[in-house]
């Protein structure tokens, strides 16, 4: 019996039927920097191997039948991954979206945080310890995220997005957003899974300040609540898991962060769901609570979606999620 040896084995098994049934085995190696992974096709030979994996004081013997595939010019799957501490925003899907491990308030930590995009699905995995925040008064440690449109803080926009657009333009549009997600998180961790939308005086700004606005839509949250005070409640029509539903959101408002902050948080948090909604419905709801003059002339810059996590008292944070995101107008 051996101790202290850990073997991490990650594999992608793909079934293929070419002149009979074959089982395809790919070994996946974690990536420390941005890298593209290709999985290719056509069968060449088949072999069987037996391996023993030692984990602390236990071991497992397993047999894998491997069909070795010869390289072809057409990839079946393409994955792009970025790992913290790299916080560079990365274009995916031909520039339609940007993903970023946005640890904007994280001073230091041990462990891993990685975001991957594969064939239309985003995957995020995080397991951090010894967390130290840069500014505990800002509360959360980070917001790993995906977005489309133009993000002021990053001075970076996506290709082919209907944003930025004026508030009046968004209110009169049929811009629909669809998401399908699943979250796994340790019960004690403060976190949310939420949209973040910036509304500014003009498009293509590089920061946000007084007289401008942040709108958040929290579909899931635990051990934390939005900033400000609860000022009301709204009902928004959505398609929830394939069924038309009137979904109730509580409304919180903080007038000066230094921008105005309005958050809609679901009365029943959803840890896993498929949801479709009109962006106009939330912008119209925000118009009911804003104190900004000439609100319809403001600009809706982008739509971000990610997971805020942590608090000044959080020293470890383990969470993961998968996400499919799309928009249409």
Beta strands, then each sheet from edge to edge (+ up, - down):
strand 1: 11-17
strand 2: 21-27
strand 3: 35-39
strand 4: 43-55
strand 5: 58-69
strand 6: 77-83
strand 7: 90-92
strand 8: 97-100
strand 9: 106-118
strand 10: 121-133
strand 11: 142-151
strand 12: 156-157
strand 13: 165-166
strand 14: 176-185
strand 15: 191-200
strand 16: 213-222
strand 17: 229-240
strand 18: 243-254
strand 19: 260-266
strand 20: 272-278
strand 21: 299-300
strand 22: 302-309
strand 23: 317-328
sheet 1: 1+ 2-
sheet 2: 3+ 6- 9+ 10- 23+ 14- 20+ 17- 18+ 19- 16- 15+ 21- 13+
sheet 3: 3+ 6- 9+ 10- 23+ 14- 20+ 17- 18+ 19- 16- 15+ 22- 11+ 8- 7+
sheet 4: 3+ 6- 9+ 10- 23+ 14- 20+ 17- 18+ 19- 16- 15+ 22- 11+ 12-
sheet 5: 4+ 5-
end
